[in-house]
Amino acid sequence: MSAPVVAHTRAEFADARAKLDGSVAVVMTMGALHEGHATLIREARAANDYVIVTIFLNPLQFAAGEDLSRYPRTLTSDLEICEREGADLVFAPSPDVVYPDGEPGVRISAGPLGTVLEGASRPGHFDGMLTVVNKLLNIVGPTRAYYGQKDAQQLLLIKRMARDLDMPVEIVGVPTVREHDGLALSSRNVYLSEHDREVALCLSKALKAGEAARNSGPAAVRRAAREVLVHEPLALVDYLVLVDPVTLEQVPEYFRGEALLAVAAKVGTTRLIDNIPLVIGGDR
Ligand code: AMP
């Protein structure tokens, strides 16, 4: 595999992008790449002529007091992973390249779906995320863009943005990649102490327990998941919800069909999220 072209400026990127003639996939990341990101690149590689990876830690989607300043920065090993997975072009701009005029006045609004769950805990997060995703899609001009189901609300909002704003790109979701013991891979897992990591396992265990109860209806799913979390008092649960995957509204007891069981909790100093799509079945 040959090393990808690495562009830091808009001119370098435009020059390299102009040479790619065919279907182009983009995988957007904030760096600190792991096997989850690698899987996105592989999926993109399999279905497109070219793969572009963006590495940009977007200040706009971090609120004051969040972890922007301590977020891991590992460009050298990120580029090794991009090369190993066969990326053709990496765009790794600095904030002043992406925002040459400072903070943008005109932004994308996530609307009501951006104010619940993650949006309730992180006001403005999804507007900042969608604004940079929109900018990067405009800069890259891809055929397809790949995002992880790990960030289910983000994926949903990006799909909605593309549809609501008639953006000429296909948004592709990729299932969550996990460690052998179930922990969802995340760049933020490096913040976890060995003990925190043990505690953090309760998130994926709760989701599994909820999934196992899927044929007994929503209340049983919620009860089974909550039962796991209450036994781990060191995980400070922000939310545990069973929602409609399109509206993000809590599903009623009579609901049957596709749902999303999602959890967010603070473990040590780290806020973690996880989710599992499931089909609620059984008799009414
Ligand atoms: P991030 O660098 O955290 O912004 O993530 C970049 C992309 O990788 C997003 O589309 C994430 O949803 C996706 N991603 C992060 N972790 C995972 C994972 N464990 N499995 C699948 N996709 C992931």
py3Dmol code that shows the C-alpha trace and the ligand (Angstrom):
import py3Dmol

protein = """\
ATOM      1  CA  MET A   1       0.000   0.000   0.000  1.00  0.00           C
ATOM      2  CA  SER A   2       1.447   3.398  -0.877  1.00  0.00           C
ATOM      3  CA  ALA A   3       1.253   6.274   1.589  1.00  0.00           C
ATOM      4  CA  PRO A   4      -1.706   8.624   1.137  1.00  0.00           C
ATOM      5  CA  VAL A   5      -1.168  12.195   0.024  1.00  0.00           C
ATOM      6  CA  VAL A   6      -1.434  14.407   3.114  1.00  0.00           C
ATOM      7  CA  ALA A   7      -2.905  17.882   2.635  1.00  0.00           C
ATOM      8  CA  HIS A   8      -2.909  20.535   5.356  1.00  0.00           C
ATOM      9  CA  THR A   9      -4.029  23.561   3.333  1.00  0.00           C
ATOM     10  CA  ARG A  10      -7.020  24.083   1.049  1.00  0.00           C
ATOM     11  CA  ALA A  11      -4.722  24.527  -1.967  1.00  0.00           C
ATOM     12  CA  GLU A  12      -2.858  21.276  -1.273  1.00  0.00           C
ATOM     13  CA  PHE A  13      -6.185  19.496  -0.845  1.00  0.00           C
ATOM     14  CA  ALA A  14      -7.755  20.949  -4.012  1.00  0.00           C
ATOM     15  CA  ASP A  15      -4.686  19.964  -6.014  1.00  0.00           C
ATOM     16  CA  ALA A  16      -4.781  16.329  -4.827  1.00  0.00           C
ATOM     17  CA  ARG A  17      -8.599  16.089  -5.026  1.00  0.00           C
ATOM     18  CA  ALA A  18      -8.576  17.207  -8.673  1.00  0.00           C
ATOM     19  CA  LYS A  19      -6.553  14.123  -9.577  1.00  0.00           C
ATOM     20  CA  LEU A  20      -9.225  11.702  -8.270  1.00  0.00           C
ATOM     21  CA  ASP A  21     -11.516  10.781 -11.135  1.00  0.00           C
ATOM     22  CA  GLY A  22     -14.232   8.298 -10.101  1.00  0.00           C
ATOM     23  CA  SER A  23     -16.376   7.604  -7.032  1.00  0.00           C
ATOM     24  CA  VAL A  24     -14.973   9.215  -3.896  1.00  0.00           C
ATOM     25  CA  ALA A  25     -15.768   8.282  -0.299  1.00  0.00           C
ATOM     26  CA  VAL A  26     -15.044  10.440   2.713  1.00  0.00           C
ATOM     27  CA  VAL A  27     -14.494   9.296   6.304  1.00  0.00           C
ATOM     28  CA  MET A  28     -14.546  12.240   8.725  1.00  0.00           C
ATOM     29  CA  THR A  29     -12.668  11.903  11.998  1.00  0.00           C
ATOM     30  CA  MET A  30     -11.289  13.976  14.859  1.00  0.00           C
ATOM     31  CA  GLY A  31      -8.054  11.930  14.855  1.00  0.00           C
ATOM     32  CA  ALA A  32      -6.832   9.483  17.516  1.00  0.00           C
ATOM     33  CA  LEU A  33      -7.801   6.761  15.066  1.00  0.00           C
ATOM     34  CA  HIS A  34      -8.674   3.251  16.257  1.00  0.00           C
ATOM     35  CA  GLU A  35     -10.182   0.079  14.811  1.00  0.00           C
ATOM     36  CA  GLY A  36     -13.619   1.747  14.584  1.00  0.00           C
ATOM     37  CA  HIS A  37     -12.234   4.392  12.238  1.00  0.00           C
ATOM     38  CA  ALA A  38     -10.228   1.711  10.384  1.00  0.00           C
ATOM     39  CA  THR A  39     -13.456  -0.218   9.773  1.00  0.00           C
ATOM     40  CA  LEU A  40     -15.109   2.883   8.295  1.00  0.00           C
ATOM     41  CA  ILE A  41     -12.145   3.329   5.954  1.00  0.00           C
ATOM     42  CA  ARG A  42     -12.311  -0.370   4.937  1.00  0.00           C
ATOM     43  CA  GLU A  43     -16.060  -0.145   4.203  1.00  0.00           C
ATOM     44  CA  ALA A  44     -15.433   2.985   2.169  1.00  0.00           C
ATOM     45  CA  ARG A  45     -12.506   1.329   0.361  1.00  0.00           C
ATOM     46  CA  ALA A  46     -14.661  -1.670  -0.631  1.00  0.00           C
ATOM     47  CA  ALA A  47     -17.375   0.381  -2.360  1.00  0.00           C
ATOM     48  CA  ASN A  48     -15.585   3.361  -3.910  1.00  0.00           C
ATOM     49  CA  ASP A  49     -12.715   4.143  -6.281  1.00  0.00           C
ATOM     50  CA  TYR A  50     -11.038   6.533  -3.830  1.00  0.00           C
ATOM     51  CA  VAL A  51     -11.108   7.160  -0.085  1.00  0.00           C
ATOM     52  CA  ILE A  52     -10.444  10.507   1.566  1.00  0.00           C
ATOM     53  CA  VAL A  53     -10.006  10.715   5.346  1.00  0.00           C
ATOM     54  CA  THR A  54     -10.384  14.033   7.127  1.00  0.00           C
ATOM     55  CA  ILE A  55      -8.681  14.563  10.482  1.00  0.00           C
ATOM     56  CA  PHE A  56      -9.985  17.683  12.160  1.00  0.00           C
ATOM     57  CA  LEU A  57     -10.622  18.390  15.822  1.00  0.00           C
ATOM     58  CA  ASN A  58     -13.526  20.794  15.401  1.00  0.00           C
ATOM     59  CA  PRO A  59     -13.550  23.455  18.151  1.00  0.00           C
ATOM     60  CA  LEU A  60     -17.097  24.459  17.171  1.00  0.00           C
ATOM     61  CA  GLN A  61     -18.615  21.245  18.555  1.00  0.00           C
ATOM     62  CA  PHE A  62     -16.940  21.447  21.971  1.00  0.00           C
ATOM     63  CA  ALA A  63     -18.500  23.600  24.689  1.00  0.00           C
ATOM     64  CA  ALA A  64     -16.392  25.498  27.227  1.00  0.00           C
ATOM     65  CA  GLY A  65     -15.285  23.039  29.910  1.00  0.00           C
ATOM     66  CA  GLU A  66     -15.436  20.001  27.609  1.00  0.00           C
ATOM     67  CA  ASP A  67     -12.354  17.963  26.680  1.00  0.00           C
ATOM     68  CA  LEU A  68     -11.055  19.847  23.607  1.00  0.00           C
ATOM     69  CA  SER A  69      -7.710  20.759  25.212  1.00  0.00           C
ATOM     70  CA  ARG A  70      -6.937  17.226  26.411  1.00  0.00           C
ATOM     71  CA  TYR A  71      -8.367  15.353  23.400  1.00  0.00           C
ATOM     72  CA  PRO A  72      -5.645  12.937  22.168  1.00  0.00           C
ATOM     73  CA  ARG A  73      -3.648  14.138  19.162  1.00  0.00           C
ATOM     74  CA  THR A  74      -1.811  11.299  17.399  1.00  0.00           C
ATOM     75  CA  LEU A  75      -1.268  12.381  13.780  1.00  0.00           C
ATOM     76  CA  THR A  76       1.726  10.105  13.095  1.00  0.00           C
ATOM     77  CA  SER A  77      -0.054   6.902  14.052  1.00  0.00           C
ATOM     78  CA  ASP A  78      -3.288   8.188  12.423  1.00  0.00           C
ATOM     79  CA  LEU A  79      -1.428   8.461   9.115  1.00  0.00           C
ATOM     80  CA  GLU A  80      -0.043   4.935   9.551  1.00  0.00           C
ATOM     81  CA  ILE A  81      -3.595   3.600   9.956  1.00  0.00           C
ATOM     82  CA  CYS A  82      -4.750   5.578   6.896  1.00  0.00           C
ATOM     83  CA  GLU A  83      -1.904   4.055   4.877  1.00  0.00           C
ATOM     84  CA  ARG A  84      -2.555   0.523   6.182  1.00  0.00           C
ATOM     85  CA  GLU A  85      -6.253   0.780   5.248  1.00  0.00           C
ATOM     86  CA  GLY A  86      -5.517   2.161   1.789  1.00  0.00           C
ATOM     87  CA  ALA A  87      -6.740   5.763   2.072  1.00  0.00           C
ATOM     88  CA  ASP A  88      -5.728   7.810  -0.965  1.00  0.00           C
ATOM     89  CA  LEU A  89      -5.827  11.301   0.500  1.00  0.00           C
ATOM     90  CA  VAL A  90      -5.813  12.710   4.042  1.00  0.00           C
ATOM     91  CA  PHE A  91      -7.014  16.236   4.760  1.00  0.00           C
ATOM     92  CA  ALA A  92      -5.664  17.380   8.132  1.00  0.00           C
ATOM     93  CA  PRO A  93      -6.323  21.117   8.345  1.00  0.00           C
ATOM     94  CA  SER A  94      -5.833  23.397  11.349  1.00  0.00           C
ATOM     95  CA  PRO A  95      -8.788  25.441  12.691  1.00  0.00           C
ATOM     96  CA  ASP A  96      -7.639  28.599  10.872  1.00  0.00           C
ATOM     97  CA  VAL A  97      -7.725  26.715   7.553  1.00  0.00           C
ATOM     98  CA  VAL A  98     -11.288  25.514   8.167  1.00  0.00           C
ATOM     99  CA  TYR A  99     -12.433  28.822   9.728  1.00  0.00           C
ATOM    100  CA  PRO A 100     -10.300  31.502   8.026  1.00  0.00           C
ATOM    101  CA  ASP A 101     -12.661  34.276   9.163  1.00  0.00           C
ATOM    102  CA  GLY A 102     -12.943  32.992  12.719  1.00  0.00           C
ATOM    103  CA  GLU A 103     -16.145  31.493  14.097  1.00  0.00           C
ATOM    104  CA  PRO A 104     -18.745  31.314  11.313  1.00  0.00           C
ATOM    105  CA  GLY A 105     -21.769  33.576  11.689  1.00  0.00           C
ATOM    106  CA  VAL A 106     -23.954  31.406   9.458  1.00  0.00           C
ATOM    107  CA  ARG A 107     -24.373  27.875  10.776  1.00  0.00           C
ATOM    108  CA  ILE A 108     -26.434  24.733  10.293  1.00  0.00           C
ATOM    109  CA  SER A 109     -29.199  24.285  12.873  1.00  0.00           C
ATOM    110  CA  ALA A 110     -29.844  20.704  13.954  1.00  0.00           C
ATOM    111  CA  GLY A 111     -33.435  21.608  14.894  1.00  0.00           C
ATOM    112  CA  PRO A 112     -35.485  19.689  17.493  1.00  0.00           C
ATOM    113  CA  LEU A 113     -33.558  16.402  17.051  1.00  0.00           C
ATOM    114  CA  GLY A 114     -30.442  18.267  18.142  1.00  0.00           C
ATOM    115  CA  THR A 115     -31.847  19.279  21.524  1.00  0.00           C
ATOM    116  CA  VAL A 116     -32.554  15.822  23.012  1.00  0.00           C
ATOM    117  CA  LEU A 117     -30.230  13.113  24.439  1.00  0.00           C
ATOM    118  CA  GLU A 118     -26.665  14.224  23.585  1.00  0.00           C
ATOM    119  CA  GLY A 119     -27.989  17.634  22.578  1.00  0.00           C
ATOM    120  CA  ALA A 120     -29.631  18.140  25.975  1.00  0.00           C
ATOM    121  CA  SER A 121     -26.315  17.490  27.747  1.00  0.00           C
ATOM    122  CA  ARG A 122     -24.174  19.278  25.162  1.00  0.00           C
ATOM    123  CA  PRO A 123     -26.036  22.428  24.008  1.00  0.00           C
ATOM    124  CA  GLY A 124     -24.827  23.608  20.596  1.00  0.00           C
ATOM    125  CA  HIS A 125     -22.858  20.421  19.974  1.00  0.00           C
ATOM    126  CA  PHE A 126     -24.889  19.219  17.016  1.00  0.00           C
ATOM    127  CA  ASP A 127     -25.068  22.652  15.352  1.00  0.00           C
ATOM    128  CA  GLY A 128     -21.257  22.790  15.511  1.00  0.00           C
ATOM    129  CA  MET A 129     -20.929  19.223  14.259  1.00  0.00           C
ATOM    130  CA  LEU A 130     -23.339  19.706  11.330  1.00  0.00           C
ATOM    131  CA  THR A 131     -21.696  22.999  10.377  1.00  0.00           C
ATOM    132  CA  VAL A 132     -18.276  21.379  10.015  1.00  0.00           C
ATOM    133  CA  VAL A 133     -19.694  18.275   8.316  1.00  0.00           C
ATOM    134  CA  ASN A 134     -21.416  20.542   5.807  1.00  0.00           C
ATOM    135  CA  LYS A 135     -18.203  22.507   5.213  1.00  0.00           C
ATOM    136  CA  LEU A 136     -16.107  19.358   4.792  1.00  0.00           C
ATOM    137  CA  LEU A 137     -18.671  17.831   2.414  1.00  0.00           C
ATOM    138  CA  ASN A 138     -18.515  21.028   0.335  1.00  0.00           C
ATOM    139  CA  ILE A 139     -14.710  21.015   0.329  1.00  0.00           C
ATOM    140  CA  VAL A 140     -14.370  17.287  -0.433  1.00  0.00           C
ATOM    141  CA  GLY A 141     -17.289  16.781  -2.851  1.00  0.00           C
ATOM    142  CA  PRO A 142     -17.676  13.030  -2.165  1.00  0.00           C
ATOM    143  CA  THR A 143     -20.023  10.478  -3.717  1.00  0.00           C
ATOM    144  CA  ARG A 144     -20.549   8.814  -0.323  1.00  0.00           C
ATOM    145  CA  ALA A 145     -19.768   9.718   3.291  1.00  0.00           C
ATOM    146  CA  TYR A 146     -19.313   7.088   6.037  1.00  0.00           C
ATOM    147  CA  TYR A 147     -20.247   7.517   9.720  1.00  0.00           C
ATOM    148  CA  GLY A 148     -20.392   5.157  12.704  1.00  0.00           C
ATOM    149  CA  GLN A 149     -23.587   3.926  14.343  1.00  0.00           C
ATOM    150  CA  LYS A 150     -21.661   4.423  17.621  1.00  0.00           C
ATOM    151  CA  ASP A 151     -22.734   8.073  17.350  1.00  0.00           C
ATOM    152  CA  ALA A 152     -26.318   7.204  16.426  1.00  0.00           C
ATOM    153  CA  GLN A 153     -27.781  10.681  16.954  1.00  0.00           C
ATOM    154  CA  GLN A 154     -24.979  12.228  14.904  1.00  0.00           C
ATOM    155  CA  LEU A 155     -25.574   9.743  12.073  1.00  0.00           C
ATOM    156  CA  LEU A 156     -29.318  10.420  12.170  1.00  0.00           C
ATOM    157  CA  LEU A 157     -28.783  14.197  12.053  1.00  0.00           C
ATOM    158  CA  ILE A 158     -26.295  13.982   9.171  1.00  0.00           C
ATOM    159  CA  LYS A 159     -28.778  11.839   7.208  1.00  0.00           C
ATOM    160  CA  ARG A 160     -31.510  14.387   7.958  1.00  0.00           C
ATOM    161  CA  MET A 161     -29.297  17.297   6.931  1.00  0.00           C
ATOM    162  CA  ALA A 162     -28.468  15.628   3.608  1.00  0.00           C
ATOM    163  CA  ARG A 163     -32.166  14.988   2.970  1.00  0.00           C
ATOM    164  CA  ASP A 164     -33.596  18.226   4.311  1.00  0.00           C
ATOM    165  CA  LEU A 165     -31.034  20.347   2.434  1.00  0.00           C
ATOM    166  CA  ASP A 166     -30.951  18.212  -0.771  1.00  0.00           C
ATOM    167  CA  MET A 167     -27.235  17.565  -0.488  1.00  0.00           C
ATOM    168  CA  PRO A 168     -25.857  15.434  -3.352  1.00  0.00           C
ATOM    169  CA  VAL A 169     -24.168  12.787  -1.203  1.00  0.00           C
ATOM    170  CA  GLU A 170     -25.084   9.307   0.016  1.00  0.00           C
ATOM    171  CA  ILE A 171     -24.725   8.921   3.788  1.00  0.00           C
ATOM    172  CA  VAL A 172     -23.665   5.406   4.849  1.00  0.00           C
ATOM    173  CA  GLY A 173     -23.877   4.112   8.454  1.00  0.00           C
ATOM    174  CA  VAL A 174     -21.421   1.501   9.775  1.00  0.00           C
ATOM    175  CA  PRO A 175     -22.123  -0.767  12.805  1.00  0.00           C
ATOM    176  CA  THR A 176     -20.274  -0.111  16.077  1.00  0.00           C
ATOM    177  CA  VAL A 177     -16.906  -1.813  16.503  1.00  0.00           C
ATOM    178  CA  ARG A 178     -16.292  -3.212  20.012  1.00  0.00           C
ATOM    179  CA  GLU A 179     -13.471  -4.667  22.084  1.00  0.00           C
ATOM    180  CA  HIS A 180     -13.663  -8.418  22.734  1.00  0.00           C
ATOM    181  CA  ASP A 181     -15.423  -7.721  26.052  1.00  0.00           C
ATOM    182  CA  GLY A 182     -18.064  -5.455  24.513  1.00  0.00           C
ATOM    183  CA  LEU A 183     -16.665  -1.980  25.243  1.00  0.00           C
ATOM    184  CA  ALA A 184     -17.372   0.271  22.257  1.00  0.00           C
ATOM    185  CA  LEU A 185     -14.151   1.630  20.771  1.00  0.00           C
ATOM    186  CA  SER A 186     -13.750   5.354  21.316  1.00  0.00           C
ATOM    187  CA  SER A 187     -10.891   7.834  21.150  1.00  0.00           C
ATOM    188  CA  ARG A 188     -11.961   8.848  24.658  1.00  0.00           C
ATOM    189  CA  ASN A 189     -11.261   5.367  26.093  1.00  0.00           C
ATOM    190  CA  VAL A 190      -7.623   6.458  26.593  1.00  0.00           C
ATOM    191  CA  TYR A 191      -8.865   8.673  29.463  1.00  0.00           C
ATOM    192  CA  LEU A 192     -10.077   5.593  31.373  1.00  0.00           C
ATOM    193  CA  SER A 193      -7.952   4.161  34.182  1.00  0.00           C
ATOM    194  CA  GLU A 194      -7.818   0.374  34.417  1.00  0.00           C
ATOM    195  CA  HIS A 195     -10.533   0.496  37.059  1.00  0.00           C
ATOM    196  CA  ASP A 196     -12.644   2.982  35.065  1.00  0.00           C
ATOM    197  CA  ARG A 197     -12.465   0.594  32.136  1.00  0.00           C
ATOM    198  CA  GLU A 198     -13.972  -2.212  34.239  1.00  0.00           C
ATOM    199  CA  VAL A 199     -16.730   0.149  35.356  1.00  0.00           C
ATOM    200  CA  ALA A 200     -17.323   1.287  31.759  1.00  0.00           C
ATOM    201  CA  LEU A 201     -18.225  -2.258  30.732  1.00  0.00           C
ATOM    202  CA  CYS A 202     -21.610  -1.790  32.403  1.00  0.00           C
ATOM    203  CA  LEU A 203     -22.749   0.331  29.434  1.00  0.00           C
ATOM    204  CA  SER A 204     -22.429  -2.414  26.824  1.00  0.00           C
ATOM    205  CA  LYS A 205     -23.597  -5.034  29.348  1.00  0.00           C
ATOM    206  CA  ALA A 206     -26.753  -3.005  30.011  1.00  0.00           C
ATOM    207  CA  LEU A 207     -27.437  -2.759  26.275  1.00  0.00           C
ATOM    208  CA  LYS A 208     -26.938  -6.511  25.873  1.00  0.00           C
ATOM    209  CA  ALA A 209     -29.282  -7.215  28.776  1.00  0.00           C
ATOM    210  CA  GLY A 210     -31.878  -4.914  27.231  1.00  0.00           C
ATOM    211  CA  GLU A 211     -31.510  -6.612  23.875  1.00  0.00           C
ATOM    212  CA  ALA A 212     -32.035 -10.039  25.458  1.00  0.00           C
ATOM    213  CA  ALA A 213     -35.430  -8.825  26.727  1.00  0.00           C
ATOM    214  CA  ARG A 214     -36.568  -7.470  23.348  1.00  0.00           C
ATOM    215  CA  ASN A 215     -39.374  -9.996  22.933  1.00  0.00           C
ATOM    216  CA  SER A 216     -40.980  -8.961  26.217  1.00  0.00           C
ATOM    217  CA  GLY A 217     -41.725  -5.358  25.225  1.00  0.00           C
ATOM    218  CA  PRO A 218     -40.255  -1.907  25.951  1.00  0.00           C
ATOM    219  CA  ALA A 219     -40.733  -1.895  29.737  1.00  0.00           C
ATOM    220  CA  ALA A 220     -38.875  -5.198  30.040  1.00  0.00           C
ATOM    221  CA  VAL A 221     -36.033  -3.914  27.849  1.00  0.00           C
ATOM    222  CA  ARG A 222     -35.653  -0.761  29.946  1.00  0.00           C
ATOM    223  CA  ARG A 223     -35.902  -2.728  33.203  1.00  0.00           C
ATOM    224  CA  ALA A 224     -33.250  -5.261  32.160  1.00  0.00           C
ATOM    225  CA  ALA A 225     -30.815  -2.538  31.079  1.00  0.00           C
ATOM    226  CA  ARG A 226     -31.433  -0.391  34.184  1.00  0.00           C
ATOM    227  CA  GLU A 227     -30.874  -3.421  36.412  1.00  0.00           C
ATOM    228  CA  VAL A 228     -27.278  -3.693  35.154  1.00  0.00           C
ATOM    229  CA  LEU A 229     -26.584   0.016  35.595  1.00  0.00           C
ATOM    230  CA  VAL A 230     -27.894   0.271  39.161  1.00  0.00           C
ATOM    231  CA  HIS A 231     -25.339  -2.325  40.194  1.00  0.00           C
ATOM    232  CA  GLU A 232     -22.533  -0.038  39.051  1.00  0.00           C
ATOM    233  CA  PRO A 233     -22.843   3.132  41.154  1.00  0.00           C
ATOM    234  CA  LEU A 234     -19.518   4.434  39.837  1.00  0.00           C
ATOM    235  CA  ALA A 235     -21.101   4.952  36.428  1.00  0.00           C
ATOM    236  CA  LEU A 236     -23.043   8.218  36.684  1.00  0.00           C
ATOM    237  CA  VAL A 237     -25.851   7.667  34.196  1.00  0.00           C
ATOM    238  CA  ASP A 238     -26.944  10.705  32.187  1.00  0.00           C
ATOM    239  CA  TYR A 239     -29.661   8.868  30.253  1.00  0.00           C
ATOM    240  CA  LEU A 240     -30.832   5.384  29.387  1.00  0.00           C
ATOM    241  CA  VAL A 241     -33.559   5.473  26.741  1.00  0.00           C
ATOM    242  CA  LEU A 242     -35.421   3.204  24.388  1.00  0.00           C
ATOM    243  CA  VAL A 243     -36.438   5.420  21.488  1.00  0.00           C
ATOM    244  CA  ASP A 244     -37.791   5.412  17.967  1.00  0.00           C
ATOM    245  CA  PRO A 245     -34.619   5.520  15.817  1.00  0.00           C
ATOM    246  CA  VAL A 246     -36.066   8.199  13.515  1.00  0.00           C
ATOM    247  CA  THR A 247     -37.863  10.550  15.934  1.00  0.00           C
ATOM    248  CA  LEU A 248     -35.741   9.788  19.044  1.00  0.00           C
ATOM    249  CA  GLU A 249     -38.975   9.793  21.065  1.00  0.00           C
ATOM    250  CA  GLN A 250     -39.394   7.230  23.831  1.00  0.00           C
ATOM    251  CA  VAL A 251     -41.371   4.282  22.481  1.00  0.00           C
ATOM    252  CA  PRO A 252     -44.684   3.418  24.192  1.00  0.00           C
ATOM    253  CA  GLU A 253     -45.327   0.009  25.756  1.00  0.00           C
ATOM    254  CA  TYR A 254     -47.365  -1.260  22.796  1.00  0.00           C
ATOM    255  CA  PHE A 255     -44.529  -0.433  20.372  1.00  0.00           C
ATOM    256  CA  ARG A 256     -43.138  -3.266  18.232  1.00  0.00           C
ATOM    257  CA  GLY A 257     -40.451  -2.884  15.575  1.00  0.00           C
ATOM    258  CA  GLU A 258     -37.065  -1.178  15.214  1.00  0.00           C
ATOM    259  CA  ALA A 259     -35.917   0.807  18.230  1.00  0.00           C
ATOM    260  CA  LEU A 260     -32.709   2.234  19.626  1.00  0.00           C
ATOM    261  CA  LEU A 261     -31.503   1.534  23.155  1.00  0.00           C
ATOM    262  CA  ALA A 262     -29.032   4.285  24.037  1.00  0.00           C
ATOM    263  CA  VAL A 263     -27.028   5.141  27.131  1.00  0.00           C
ATOM    264  CA  ALA A 264     -24.700   7.913  28.277  1.00  0.00           C
ATOM    265  CA  ALA A 265     -22.748   7.885  31.528  1.00  0.00           C
ATOM    266  CA  LYS A 266     -19.787   9.513  33.168  1.00  0.00           C
ATOM    267  CA  VAL A 267     -17.086   7.106  34.317  1.00  0.00           C
ATOM    268  CA  GLY A 268     -14.266   8.769  36.240  1.00  0.00           C
ATOM    269  CA  THR A 269     -13.730  12.014  34.328  1.00  0.00           C
ATOM    270  CA  THR A 270     -14.943  10.621  31.021  1.00  0.00           C
ATOM    271  CA  ARG A 271     -18.365  10.901  29.415  1.00  0.00           C
ATOM    272  CA  LEU A 272     -19.135   7.738  27.421  1.00  0.00           C
ATOM    273  CA  ILE A 273     -21.980   6.922  25.045  1.00  0.00           C
ATOM    274  CA  ASP A 274     -23.137   3.659  23.541  1.00  0.00           C
ATOM    275  CA  ASN A 275     -26.242   2.280  21.828  1.00  0.00           C
ATOM    276  CA  ILE A 276     -27.671  -0.798  20.207  1.00  0.00           C
ATOM    277  CA  PRO A 277     -30.331  -0.992  17.487  1.00  0.00           C
ATOM    278  CA  LEU A 278     -32.881  -3.702  18.269  1.00  0.00           C
ATOM    279  CA  VAL A 279     -36.206  -5.025  17.076  1.00  0.00           C
ATOM    280  CA  ILE A 280     -38.892  -5.127  19.744  1.00  0.00           C
ATOM    281  CA  GLY A 281     -40.979  -8.231  19.145  1.00  0.00           C
ATOM    282  CA  GLY A 282     -43.331 -10.523  21.008  1.00  0.00           C
ATOM    283  CA  ASP A 283     -47.097 -10.533  21.633  1.00  0.00           C
ATOM    284  CA  ARG A 284     -48.893  -7.327  22.486  1.00  0.00           C
TER     285      ARG A 284
END
"""
ligand_1 = """\
23
AMP
P -14.658 10.661 15.881
O -13.217 10.704 15.475
O -14.886 10.170 17.257
O -15.400 11.925 15.541
O -15.310 9.539 14.965
C -15.203 9.592 13.572
C -16.161 8.605 12.968
O -15.852 7.297 13.443
C -17.613 8.869 13.359
O -18.431 8.610 12.229
C -17.854 7.887 14.457
O -19.208 7.508 14.595
C -17.019 6.702 13.983
N -16.691 5.811 15.088
C -16.126 6.146 16.277
N -16.040 5.067 17.080
C -16.567 4.014 16.378
C -16.784 2.631 16.666
N -16.442 2.078 17.830
N -17.374 1.867 15.715
C -17.753 2.415 14.523
N -17.573 3.706 14.196
C -16.993 4.510 15.110
"""
view = py3Dmol.view(width=600, height=400)
view.addModel(protein, "pdb")
view.setStyle({"model": 0}, {"cartoon": {"style": "trace"}})
view.addModel(ligand_1, "xyz")
view.setStyle({"model": 1}, {"stick": {}})
view.zoomTo()
view.show()
